[in-house]
Amino acid sequence: MDTVLSLLIGLGLAAACGFRVFVPLLIMSLASRAQVGHLALGPHFAWIGSTPALIAFSVATVLEIAGYYIPWVDNLLDTVATPTAIVAGILVTASAVTDMSPFLKWTLAVLAGGGTTAVFQGITATARHISSFTTGGLGNPVLATAEAGGSALLAVLAITVPVVAFLCVVWLIWFGVRKLLFRRPPTPRAA
């Protein structure tokens, strides 16, 4: 059961990386440092809870979130963030999964964690391009706020209640794919 829960934690954190790359890493760092032990990291990933990592994740999170509020820079950040987010999704999944053979851990991290992150990053990048095109970029700060909040909320849920976070991930994938990929053009109204 611990293995399943750790995988659910990893998938929830990977999905959060699809919204913002560094927010889940910052929350992981804080949770691993908490006195009550909210998050147990594998031995090779203890560095995530170190003070230098906490400082680096804090600075990177502030810069990333601020960058998404600058018009047209947000679209550029999506281009750079896509491969970075996938790597972060693989990393957070591998760090959350404990008591598993390294081959299986990394296979799950790459396929499930990286795949989940790629889906969420693709949905958010598509939503941003649609927003930029339809609003001239004026709607992007609202989208950026929702993404940053969603990333933080999903990361906290993944660590505290992983089953609920997993259900949110499934629902968000269903909703995002349905809304963005299967959009119907508006039908003309009869006069």
N, C-alpha and C positions, 0 to 999 in steps of 0.2 A: 504493500500500500504506500510506503514511503517513496518508492520509485515512481509510482503513478503521480503522486502529489508533486514530487520534484519536477517531473516532466510537465505537469500543468503549470507550475510556477514558471518554468522556462518558456513555455509557449505564450503565457500571458505577458511576460517581459519582452519576448521577441515581437509580439504584436505591438506593444508600446514603443518599441524601437522603430516601427514603421511610421509612427506619428512624429516622434522626435528621437534623434539618435542618442543624445546624452542624458535625457531626463531619466530613463530607466536605470542607466548606469549610476547616476547620482543617487537615486532612491535605493538601489542595491547596496551602494557603499554605506549609506546612512543606516539601512536596516541591518547590515552585517556588523556594524559598530554598536548597535543598540545593546543595552545591558540585558534585556530580556531574550536576546537571541532570536529575533524574528526571522533571520535568514542564515542558514548554515551553508557556507561555500565549500566547494571541494578544496583539497589541500593545495592544488596548483593555482587556485584562484583567490587565495587569501589576500593578494595584493590589491584586489578591488576595494577592500575595507581599509587600506592604509591611508594615512594622512595625506601623502602626496597625491594619491589617486583621488581622494575626496576633494582636494583643492583643484586638481585638474578637471574633474568632472563638473565642479561648481562653475568654474570659469567658462568651460566649453558650453555648458547649459545656458548660461546667461548670454553668451555671444550667439549661440544658435537661435535662441528665442528672439533676441533683438533683431537678428538678420532677417527673420521672417516678417518683420513689420516694415521693412523697406521695400517699396514697390519695385517690382521686376527683379530685385535681388532674390526674392523668395523663389522665383522660378529657377534662377541659377542655382540656388541652394538645393532645390529638388534634384537637379542633375548631379551635383556632387554628393548629395546625401544618399542617393539610391544605393551605390555600392557600399558606402560606409555603413548604412543602416543594416544591410544584409550581413556584413561582417559582425556588427554589434549584436544582431539577432542570434547569430551562431554562437558568439561568445557568451551571451547571457544564458542561452539554453544550456550550453555545455557546463557553465559554472554552477547552474542550479541543479543539474542532474548529478546525484551522488550515488554511490554503491552500485555502479554499473561498469561493465568492462569498457575499456577505452574505445575499442572499435565500435561497439553499439552506441556509446555515448556520443561520439563524434558523428556517426552516421545519422542519429536522430537530430543532433544539433544542426547539421548541414541541411538535411532534408526537411525536417519539421520546423526547426527554428528559423533557418534561413528562408524557407518557403513561406512561412507565416509572415515574416518581416517583409518579404518581397511583395506579397499580396497587399498588405497594408500600405506600404510605400507607394505602390502603383495606384491604389485607390486615392490616396491623398494627393499625389502628383496630378492625377487626372482631374480631381476636383479643383485643384488650384488653377490648372490650365483653363478649365471651363469658367471658373470665377474670373480669371484675368481677361478672358475673351468677352464674357457677357457683361462685366462691370467695369472693364478698363483697369482692373486692379484695385478698385475701391472696396470690393468685398473681401479681398484677401486678408486684411487684418482680423476680420471676424473669423474667418477660416483658421488663421494662425492661432488665435486665442482658443478656439475649440480643439485644435490639434494638440496644443501644449497642455491644456487641461485634461484632454482625453488620455494623453500619454501618462501624465502624473497619476490620474485616477486609476487607469488600468494597471500601472506598475504597482501601486499600493494594494489594489485588489489582488493582484497576482501573488503578492507576498503574504497578505493576511488571510484571504479566502480564495485559494486557487481554483476551486470548482466554480465559484461565481464568475471569476475572471475568465475562465475557459468558456463558460456559457455566453459571456459578453463577446468574446472573440468570435465565436460561431455566429452569433446574431449580427455582429458588425460586418463580418464577411458577407453574410447573406444580404444584409441591407445595402451595403456598399456596392456589391456586384449588381444587385437588382436595380439600384438607382442610377448608377453611372454607366454600366455597360449595356443595360437593356432599356435605355431611355427611348421613349417613343417621340417622334416629332409631333409638335402640336397639330391638332386637326383643325382645319378651317371651319369657322362657324357660318352657318347659313344666315342670311339677312332676314 
